[in-house]
């Protein structure tokens, strides 16, 4: 029962990531904001999710994952209410920042499952929780389409679902009590990471409007570089850093890290551009955009649920590589032909198949070649870079759509997916080398 409750919480936490994608053009019109500004209703949530994944995961380790999971769902309720009541872009973005704190629900739920589920049933439980990423991502796009053009109704529904999730966790999930240690989370690292990411994403999203050589754009890029250097220095000096930097370049995980970053970018870049094209060129309503994205959602769900069987027959890196290759085909198809309903439906189906394959195996690929003591760190880094890639997609897509157009925006997603495939297949080949095998044995 506790796994079912946790799975529901993870699905709700993931819903909010994609639910605004079909709404972006409608928000742009309703709030009379340029796309580069309206896109922050997506980017803000993904950005706060990127920060909160390592931060709340660490707080869960220190103070109890069940307690932090309930707080995460509470912030999703609060953010949904703020966004539902907002009448300005700034208000919606503020609510979306709070909603993004639901992103750590998957690692928190996995941590609870490892404590509570018997060892022989743990792989099934982890598989179910991982599949909820596909369920939630696809379900968010479907929910937005069913709700229609009113963003207030969408956010009220998210608030109700999150409140139900928090109540169920409080009633039905148990976790052994443990003393609170003296260690403290790396709040300085979290603040520095948030600062350099905001500067970078703001510069990228507004570069076309402000000018790439303008003082504002260049100033933000310089500030981002300086803050990034300060973050790296802080992480090296911290006793318990927010992110273990050596894990980013670990021989057993670097392929998964790059693949996760780029696959997250490719997914959100493709679906954001598809939503914009459907409404701008084909005159689609929000409901119709949801229908265009329905094949993606259904295929993501179906393939995610088959992930366990697939990974018993194929290596995780080969599945990520194959999935990324399929995503590249879909994005390339869209870059060349995106002016008809047939093209959008066909490419959306292929996209869902590729993302379902890739996302289902990313978590396993991230941890299968690291020593057991580093499993949590490797999984956390992988989840983080996937969300960072997704947030970069929101900013880059808005800039490319405003400047070069939809074809180039789809092409950027295709290139990202191709590079993701190359890194995944390379890690698969590397995994068969004696050096890495010796490293695992050690």
C-alpha positions in Angstrom: 0.0 0.0 0.0 2.8 2.5 0.9 4.4 2.0 -2.5 1.1 2.8 -4.2 0.7 5.9 -2.2 4.3 7.0 -2.9 3.7 6.2 -6.6 0.7 8.5 -6.6 2.8 11.3 -5.0 5.5 10.9 -7.5 3.0 11.0 -10.4 1.4 14.2 -9.0 4.8 15.8 -8.5 5.8 15.1 -12.1 2.4 16.3 -13.5 3.3 19.9 -12.8 6.5 19.7 -14.9 4.7 19.2 -18.2 1.1 20.5 -17.5 1.9 24.1 -18.6 3.5 23.1 -21.9 0.3 23.1 -23.9 -0.7 26.3 -22.1 2.3 28.4 -23.1 0.9 30.1 -26.2 -2.4 30.7 -24.4 -0.6 32.2 -21.4 1.4 34.3 -23.8 -1.8 35.7 -25.3 -3.8 36.0 -22.1 -1.0 37.8 -20.1 0.2 39.8 -23.2 3.7 38.6 -22.7 6.4 37.7 -25.3 7.2 34.0 -25.5 10.6 34.5 -24.0 8.9 35.7 -20.9 5.9 33.3 -20.9 8.3 30.4 -21.2 9.5 31.1 -17.6 6.2 29.6 -16.4 7.9 26.3 -17.5 11.5 27.2 -16.8 10.9 28.5 -13.2 9.5 25.2 -12.1 12.2 23.2 -13.7 14.9 25.5 -12.3 13.6 25.3 -8.7 13.3 21.5 -9.2 16.9 21.3 -10.2 17.9 23.1 -7.0 15.5 21.2 -4.7 16.4 17.7 -5.8 19.8 17.6 -4.1 18.7 19.9 -1.3 15.5 18.2 -0.2 17.1 14.7 -0.8 19.8 15.7 1.7 17.2 17.1 4.1 15.4 13.7 3.8 18.6 11.9 4.8 18.9 14.1 7.8 15.4 14.6 9.1 13.3 11.8 7.6 12.2 11.3 4.0 8.5 10.9 4.8 8.5 14.3 6.6 10.3 16.0 3.7 8.0 14.3 1.1 5.0 15.7 2.9 6.6 19.2 3.0 7.3 18.9 -0.8 3.7 18.1 -1.5 2.7 20.9 0.7 4.8 23.3 -1.3 3.1 22.0 -4.4 -0.3 22.8 -2.9 0.9 26.3 -2.0 2.4 27.0 -5.4 -0.7 25.7 -7.2 -2.9 28.0 -5.1 -0.6 31.0 -5.7 -0.6 30.3 -9.5 -4.3 29.7 -9.6 -5.1 33.1 -7.9 -2.4 35.0 -9.9 -3.5 37.5 -12.6 0.0 38.5 -13.7 3.0 36.6 -15.2 5.1 37.4 -12.1 2.5 35.8 -9.8 2.3 32.6 -11.9 6.1 32.3 -12.1 6.2 32.7 -8.3 3.7 29.9 -7.9 5.6 27.8 -10.4 8.8 28.2 -8.3 7.0 26.7 -5.3 5.6 23.9 -7.5 9.1 22.9 -8.6 9.9 21.8 -5.1 7.8 18.6 -5.9 10.7 17.4 -8.2 12.5 15.5 -5.4 9.5 13.3 -4.6 11.0 10.4 -6.7 14.4 10.1 -4.9 12.6 10.6 -1.6 10.1 7.8 -2.4 12.9 5.5 -3.5 14.7 6.1 -0.2 11.5 5.2 1.8 11.0 2.1 -0.4 14.5 0.9 0.3 13.8 1.1 4.0 10.3 -0.3 4.0 10.0 -2.8 1.1 11.4 -6.4 1.5 14.5 -7.0 -0.5 12.9 -9.5 -2.9 10.1 -7.0 -3.8 12.4 -3.9 -4.0 13.2 -4.1 -7.7 9.5 -4.1 -8.5 8.8 -1.2 -6.2 11.6 0.8 -7.7 10.4 0.0 -11.2 6.9 1.2 -10.3 8.1 4.4 -8.8 10.4 5.1 -11.8 7.5 4.4 -14.2 5.6 7.2 -12.5 8.0 9.7 -14.3 6.4 8.6 -17.6 2.9 8.5 -16.1 3.2 12.0 -14.7 5.0 13.6 -17.7 2.4 12.3 -20.1 -0.5 12.8 -17.7 0.4 16.5 -17.3 0.0 17.2 -21.0 -3.2 15.2 -21.1 -4.6 17.0 -18.1 -3.9 20.5 -19.6 -5.7 19.4 -22.8 -8.7 18.2 -20.9 -8.9 21.3 -18.8 -8.8 23.6 -21.9 -7.5 27.1 -22.0 -8.1 28.2 -18.4 -4.9 28.0 -16.4 -6.7 28.7 -13.1 -8.7 25.4 -13.4 -5.5 23.5 -14.1 -3.7 24.9 -11.1 -6.7 24.2 -8.8 -6.8 20.6 -9.9 -3.0 20.3 -9.2 -3.6 21.8 -5.7 -6.3 19.2 -5.0 -4.2 16.3 -6.3 -1.2 17.4 -4.2 -3.3 17.8 -1.1 -4.7 14.3 -1.5 -1.2 13.0 -2.0 0.1 14.7 1.2 -2.9 13.3 3.2 -2.3 9.8 1.9 1.4 9.9 2.7 0.6 11.2 6.2 -1.9 8.4 6.9 -0.4 5.4 5.1 3.4 5.8 4.8 5.6 4.9 7.8 9.3 5.4 8.2 11.6 4.4 11.1 12.4 7.3 13.4 16.1 8.2 13.6 18.0 10.8 15.6 18.7 14.1 13.9 22.5 14.3 13.2 24.6 17.4 13.7 25.3 17.8 9.9 23.6 20.6 8.0 22.6 20.8 4.4 24.8 22.9 2.0 22.5 25.9 1.8 25.4 28.1 0.5 25.9 25.7 -2.4 22.2 25.7 -3.1 22.1 29.5 -3.2 25.1 29.7 -5.5 23.8 27.1 -7.8 20.4 28.8 -8.1 22.1 32.1 -8.8 24.4 31.0 -11.7 21.5 29.0 -13.3 19.1 32.0 -13.1 21.7 34.3 -14.7 22.5 31.8 -17.4 18.9 31.0 -18.3 17.8 34.6 -18.2 20.6 35.5 -20.6 19.8 32.7 -23.0 16.0 33.3 -23.0 16.3 37.1 -23.4 19.4 37.2 -25.6 17.4 37.5 -28.8 15.3 40.4 -27.5 18.0 42.3 -25.7 20.8 41.5 -28.2 23.5 39.0 -27.7 26.2 41.7 -27.3 24.1 44.0 -25.1 25.4 45.0 -21.7 22.5 43.1 -20.0 23.1 39.8 -21.8 26.9 39.9 -21.5 26.7 41.0 -17.8 24.4 38.1 -17.0 26.7 35.6 -18.8 29.8 37.0 -16.9 27.9 36.8 -13.6 26.9 33.3 -14.4 30.5 32.3 -15.0 31.7 34.0 -11.8 29.0 32.4 -9.7 29.6 29.0 -11.2 33.3 29.2 -10.2 32.2 30.2 -6.7 29.8 27.3 -6.6 32.6 24.8 -7.6 34.9 26.3 -5.0 32.2 26.1 -2.3 31.4 22.5 -3.2 35.1 21.5 -3.0 35.4 23.0 0.5 32.0 21.9 1.9 32.0 18.9 4.3 28.7 17.7 2.8 28.4 19.4 -0.6 25.0 19.7 -2.4 26.5 17.9 -5.4 29.5 15.6 -5.3 31.4 17.2 -8.2 33.7 14.1 -8.8 30.6 12.1 -9.6 29.9 14.4 -12.6 33.0 13.1 -14.2 33.2 9.6 -12.8 34.2 7.2 -15.5 31.2 5.0 -14.7 28.6 7.8 -14.8 29.8 10.5 -17.2 27.9 8.9 -20.2 24.7 8.7 -18.2 25.2 12.3 -16.9 25.6 13.8 -20.4 22.8 11.6 -21.9 20.4 12.6 -19.1 21.1 16.3 -19.6 20.6 16.1 -23.3 17.7 13.8 -23.3 15.9 16.1 -20.9 16.7 19.0 -23.2 15.5 17.1 -26.3 12.1 16.2 -24.7 11.2 19.6 -23.4 12.6 21.3 -26.5 10.5 19.1 -28.8 7.2 19.3 -26.9 7.4 23.0 -26.2 8.1 23.7 -29.9 5.3 21.3 -31.0 2.9 23.1 -28.8 3.8 26.4 -30.2 3.6 25.2 -33.8 0.2 23.6 -33.3 -1.3 26.7 -31.9 0.4 29.3 -34.1 0.3 27.5 -37.5 -2.6 25.1 -37.2 -4.8 27.2 -34.9 -5.1 24.5 -32.3 -6.8 25.0 -29.0 -5.2 23.9 -25.8 -7.4 20.8 -25.9 -6.2 20.1 -29.4 -2.6 20.6 -28.4 -3.2 18.0 -25.7 -4.5 15.6 -28.3 -1.4 16.2 -30.5 0.8 15.3 -27.5 -1.4 12.4 -26.5 0.6 9.8 -28.5 3.8 11.0 -26.8 2.1 10.7 -23.3 0.6 7.2 -24.0 3.9 5.8 -25.5 5.9 7.2 -22.6 3.5 5.5 -20.2 3.4 2.2 -22.0 7.2 1.8 -22.5 7.9 2.9 -18.9 5.7 0.1 -17.6 7.6 -2.4 -19.7 11.0 -1.1 -18.6 11.6 -3.9 -16.1 11.2 -6.6 -18.8 13.3 -4.7 -21.3 16.2 -4.2 -18.8 16.3 -7.9 -18.2 17.1 -8.5 -21.8 19.1 -5.4 -22.8 21.7 -3.2 -21.0 20.6 0.2 -19.7 23.1 2.0 -21.8 21.8 0.3 -25.0 18.2 1.3 -24.1 19.2 4.9 -23.4 21.2 5.0 -26.7 18.3 3.4 -28.7 15.7 5.7 -27.1 17.8 8.8 -27.8 18.3 7.7 -31.4 14.5 7.4 -31.8 14.0 10.8 -30.2 16.5 12.3 -32.7 14.5 10.7 -35.6 11.3 12.3 -34.3 12.8 15.7 -33.8 14.5 15.6 -37.2 11.1 14.6 -38.7 9.5 17.7 -37.1 12.3 20.0 -38.2 11.7 19.0 -41.8 7.9 18.6 -41.8 5.7 20.3 -39.1 3.0 22.0 -41.1 0.3 19.3 -40.9 -1.6 17.4 -38.3 -0.4 14.1 -39.8 3.2 15.1 -39.3 2.6 16.2 -35.7 0.8 13.0 -34.7 3.3 10.8 -36.4 6.3 12.5 -34.9 4.7 12.7 -31.4 4.2 8.9 -31.5 7.8 8.3 -32.3 8.9 10.8 -29.7 7.0 9.1 -27.0 8.5 5.7 -27.9 12.0 7.2 -27.7 11.5 9.1 -24.4 9.8 6.1 -22.8 12.8 3.9 -23.7 15.4 6.4 -22.6 13.9 7.7 -19.4 13.1 4.2 -18.2 16.7 3.2 -18.2 18.5 6.4 -17.3 18.4 5.8 -13.5 19.8 2.3 -13.9 22.5 3.5 -16.3 23.6 6.1 -13.8 24.3 3.7 -10.9 25.2 0.4 -12.5 28.9 1.1 -12.7 29.6 2.8 -9.4 30.3 1.2 -6.0 27.3 0.7 -3.8 28.2 3.5 -1.4 28.0 6.0 -4.2 24.7 4.8 -5.6 22.6 7.6 -4.0 25.1 10.3 -5.1 25.1 9.0 -8.7 21.3 8.8 -8.8 21.0 12.3 -7.4 23.4 13.8 -9.9 21.6 12.1 -12.8 18.2 13.4 -11.6 19.6 16.9 -11.2 21.2 17.1 -14.7 18.0 15.8 -16.3 16.0 18.6 -14.8 18.8 21.2 -15.6 18.7 20.0 -19.3 14.9 20.4 -19.2 15.1 23.9 -17.8 17.8 24.9 -20.4 15.4 23.7 -23.1 12.7 26.1 -22.0 15.1 29.1 -22.3 16.8 28.0 -25.5 13.5 27.0 -27.2 12.0 30.4 -26.5 15.1 32.2 -27.9 15.3 30.0 -31.0 11.6 30.2 -31.8 11.7 34.0 -31.5 14.8 34.3 -33.7 15.3 31.4 -36.2 11.9 29.6 -36.1 10.4 26.3 -35.4 12.5 24.2 -37.8 15.7 25.2 -36.1 14.2 24.7 -32.6 13.3 21.1 -33.5 16.8 20.7 -35.1 18.4 21.7 -31.7 16.4 18.9 -30.0 17.5 16.4 -32.7 21.2 17.4 -32.2 20.9 17.0 -28.5 19.3 13.6 -28.8 22.0 12.4 -31.2 24.8 13.5 -28.9 22.9 11.8 -26.0 22.8 8.5 -28.0 26.5 8.8 -28.8 27.4 9.1 -25.1 25.1 6.3 -24.0 26.5 3.9 -26.6 30.0 5.0 -25.7 29.4 4.2 -22.0 28.1 0.8 -23.0 31.3 0.1 -24.8 33.4 1.5 -22.0 31.6 -0.7 -19.5 33.0 -3.8 -21.3 36.6 -2.6 -20.9 38.8 -4.3 -18.2 39.7 -1.0 -16.6 36.1 -0.2 -15.6 35.4 -3.8 -14.6 38.4 -3.6 -12.3 37.1 -0.3 -10.9 33.7 -1.9 -10.1 35.4 -4.8 -8.4 37.5 -2.5 -6.2 
